[in-house]
């Protein structure tokens, strides 16, 4: 019987759990034994007793580390394992989680040296079969929701229009830059709070989605062909494009009470969309929430993990918003990762690596002590590692 281990996350500030009690019955039905480290789900709101009641065995960290498969939120470049944990791992074990493969590819090298097999869930192809495994979309949904709440708390105004005996309160104006999963959730949340929302995206195809949520779609008239790669992820468009984009967005930024930016390119520094000059043109008390802070930020003034004040404008650079909503973020992540694991199993309940399967081929980074993913190999070679 294949044992699946859930470890307590060790990355700073990480409160999510890769497995929640609700997915354990499906894993057990597939013939897997689930080992949960004591306290692994505590910070997300899932006590040990709940895991045990769903059929898991609560064990020490050392015992959980012996499982054939380890399910994690952060591993490799996204959250290196402590040296003491690495020393416990053995060749052939399978690690699955978010690994930051394109941003910190060097994080795979210690795992390869131990002879492990590692899957990076960020590399899942954007195909129909993989939608139920898409951790990036799940976590972006949480981040978009949380970003609006942060802005609402920081803003010295209320979001909705109110007709009161003391007069009329005008609604807050919210501008969302990027209408991907995080942006669309931010739009929906801001609308629920009563804000007047506008949104911009380089992909004209999302106009209908933006409008369906009750927001105005901003069209800048720029040529945006090639904004997506074949996998459906954003692509870098060049300095000249971003310069023109900033010039044309200035008016929308200046008129907004809240700006939420979500533009990120996998493995690359985030494009600068809001300059210091644009911030200075905003009204005092306005708020920017930069969801690209971890990649350098879409705002020129963003400081990762900090709140910066400039000309009376607050620029928030949150680093891990899903970890601020760990109960439901863990629930969504657990569904994604458990579905991926079940996809790896054959009819006998054993791990089977079918390299003809696009899902497995695109996410497999380390196997038999070697880094096998072409994009990760190229990044390491370019860095001389």
N, C-alpha and C positions, 0 to 999 in steps of 0.2 A: 504494500500500500504506500502510495506517494504521500509524504508528509509536507504540509504547507505551513510555513512559519510567518507569524505576524510579530514584528519587532516594535518596541517603543521607539519613536523617531528621536534622533539625537541632534538634528540640525537646529541651530539657534532659532527660537521663535516658532518652530513647527509644532502645531497642536493637532494636526489631522492624523487620522489612522487610515491605513491602507485597506483594512477590512473592518466591516461593522457586523454585529451579530446577525443582522437580517440576511446576509448573503451566505452564511455558513451552511444552512440546509442544502442549498444547491451544490456546494462544493462536496459535501458529504455524500449526496446522492450520486455524484460522479465517481465515488470511490476514494475520495481524498480524506486524509486525517488532518485536522486543523489544530495547530499548536499556537497559542497566544501567550506572548510574554506578559507576566504580571504587570498591570498598569498600562498596557499598550494603548488602550482606548480611553483612559481616564480623562485626559485633557480635552478630548472631543465629546465627552459626555456619555461614554459607554463603559460602564463598570465591568470588572472581571466576571461577576456573577451572571451578567446578561450574556456574555460570550459562552460561559459554561452551560447556561440553560438552553442555548441553541445548538449545543453539541460539540463545542470546542474544548480542548484540554488546556487549561491555564498552567503554564510552566515557567521555569526560570529563563533568563535571557540565553544562557549557555545552551540549554536544551533546545530552545527555539531556533538557535543558530545552526543546529544540526539538521534541520529540515531540508529535504531535497529541493524545495522551492521556497524562496523568500519573497514576500510581497511587501513593497515599501512605497512610501510617498516620495522620498528624496534619496537618491543613491548616486554614486559616481560623482560627476561634476556638480550636480544639484545639491549634494549633501554627502560628502565622503564618510565612509564608515570609520569609526575609531580603530586605531591599530589593534587594540585588544580583540575587536570583533573580526577583523581581517585574519588574524592569526588562528581563529576558530574555523574558518571556512576551508572547504576542501574542493579539490578538482571535481568538476561535473555538476556542482550545485548551480541552480538557476536563480538569477535575481531579476525581478521585474519591477519597474518603477519609472519615475521621471528622473532623467539623468543629465539634462542640459547638454546633449551630445554635440550640438553645433557651437555652443558658447564656451564650453569648457571640456573639449574632447580629451584632454590629458587626464581627466578623472577616471577614464576607463583603464589606464595602464596598470594600476595596482591590482585591479580585478582580473585583468588578463594574466598577470603574473601568477595569480592563484589558480589559474585553470578554470575559471568560472564561465558560465554562459549568461550573458546579460542582454535584456531587451529594454530599449528606451521607448517609452510610450509616446513621447513627443513626435516620434517619426512615423506614427501611424498614417497611412495614406488616406486622403480624403475621398473614400469610396463608400458606397452604400453599405457594404458588408461590415465596415469598420465603425459605423456611426455609434453603435452602442458601446464602443470601447474608447471613444474620443475624449480623453482626459483634458485636453486643452480647451475644448468647447465647454465641458462641464465646469472647469475652474474659471474660465472667462465669464461664464454666467454669474458665478458668485462674485467675482471681482467687479463686474459692471454694476451689480446691485449695491454692493458695499460702497463703491466709489461715490454714488449719489448720496448715501446716508452720511458719509464723511463731509461731503460738501454742504449738506443741509445743516449739520451741526456747526460747521465753521462759518457759514454765511450769516451776517448780522440781519438777515431778512427772513421772512417766511416764504415758502414756495407758492402756496395757493393764493388766488385772488379771493378776498373776503369783503363782503358788504356788511359793515358794522355800524352801530350807532355813533361810533367815533370816526366814521369816514370809511372810504374804500381803500383796501390794501391791494396794490397792484401785484400781479404774479411775478415770480422770478423768471428771468430769461436764462435758459440753459442751452449751451452749444456743445454738441458731442462731435468730436473729430474722430472718424473711423466708425463705420457701421458694421463691424464684424459681430461676433457673438457678444463680446463685452459691451460694445457700443450699443447694440440693440437692447440689451438688458438695461443699460444705463438710461436709454431713452424711455423704455417702458416704466422704469422706477420713477424717473423724474416726472413723467406724465401723471403717474398715480399720486404723486405728492402735490400735483397741481401746477407744476411749472409749464411755461411756454417753451417748447423744445424745438430747436433746429439742429440738423446734423449734416455733416459732409463726409463723403467717401470718394476715393479716386475711382471706384467702380460704379459706373452709372446703373448697373444692373440691380443695385440694392435700393434704388429709389422707391420702388413699390413697397419693400419691406419697411422702410423708414416711414412712409406715409401711412401704412396700415396701422402703425402704432400711434398715429395722431401727431407726428412731428412734420416739420417743414424740411424738405430736402434742398440743400444749398447746392446750386450748380455754378461752378467757377469757369466753365468753358475751356478747361485745359485738356490737352491730348493725353489720355491715360491708357492707351493700348499697351499691353504687356505688364499691367499692374499685378497680375497673379502668375505664379509659375504653374507647371503642369499638375503639381500636387494640391493646388488650391490655396497656397500660402502666399503672403505678400512678397513682392519683389522690389528691390531698390530701384528707384527711377531716375537718379542722377541729381547733381547739385543745381543745375539750371531749372529743372522742374520744380524742386522744392523752393527755390528762390521766388519763382513766379507764384507758386501756391501761397507762400507767406504773404506776399504783397496783396493778393486778392482776398485772403482770409482776414486781413487786419480789421476791416470794418465789422465783421461778425464777432470777432473777439472783443473789440472795444465796446460793443453794445450789449455784451452778455454779463450776467451776474456770476454765472458758473460756466467754466469750460472744463470738459473732461476729454482727455486725449488718450487714445488707445493704439496708436500706430506702432507696430513692431515688425521687424524683419528677422526671421529665424537665424540665430547665430551672428547677427550683425548689430552694430550700434544703432540705436533708434534714430530716425530722422528728426532733425530739429524743425518743428512746425511753428513754434511761438518764440519769438525773439525777446530780448530784454526791452527793446523799444516798444514792442506790441504790448507787453505787460504794463509798461509805463502809461500806455494809452487807455488802460482799463480804469473803471471807477474804483476809488478806494472802497475796501470792503469786499471786493470781488474775490472769487476763489477759483484756482486751477487745481484739478486733481489729475496727476500725471501717472497713468497706469503703465507707462513705459520706463518708469524710474530705474528699474533694475538693469535696463539696457542703456542707461545714460540719460534717458528722458526725452520727451518731445518738446519740452520747454527748456530754453537755454539756461534758465536759472534753477532748474530742479536739482535738489540734492537728495540722493537715494536715502530713504528712511527718515527724512527730516521734513519740517515745515519751514519754508523760507518766506520772509515778508519783504516785498519790494514795492515802494510807492503805494503802500497801503493794501497791496494785493497779496493774498496768502497762496503760496504754491506748495501743494502737498505732494510728496514723493513716496507713497506707500510701496513696500517691498513684497508683501505676501498677504494680500487681502483675503484669499480663501481661508487662510489660517485664523482669521478673525471671526469666521463663521464656521467653526470646525465641525459642528454636529451634522449639518446638512452637506457641507463640502465633503466630509468623509463618506457620507451616504452615497453621494454621486460618484465619488472616486472609486469606492468599493465596488459599485455596480460595474463601472468601466473595467477595472483591473480583473475582477473575477470572471467577467465575460471573456476577456482576453485569455486568461488562464484556461478556461474551459475549451476555448478554441484550439489550444495547444495539445489537448488530450486526444488520444486515439480511443477506440471502442473498449480497449482493455484498461483505460484509466491511466495510461502511461504518457509521458511527454514525448511527442513525436515532432521533429523539426523538418517540416516539408518545405524545402527551399523553393518549390514551385508556387507556394502560396504567397501572394503579394503582401499580405498582412505580416507574415512572419519574416519574409525576406527584407522588408523595409525597416522593421523594428529591431532585427537581430544585429547587435553591434559587436559582441564578443562571443567567441566559441572556441573551445579547445585551446585556450591560452592565446588566441590570436584575435586582433581587432579586424573584423571582416567587413564592416560597412564601408563602402567606397567613399562616401562623403566625409566620414570621420577619419579615414585613412589619409585623404587629401589634406584635411586641416592639420593633422599631426605632421605630415611631411612638410607642409608649408611653414610650420613653426619649428621645424628641425628637431622633432621629438620622436 
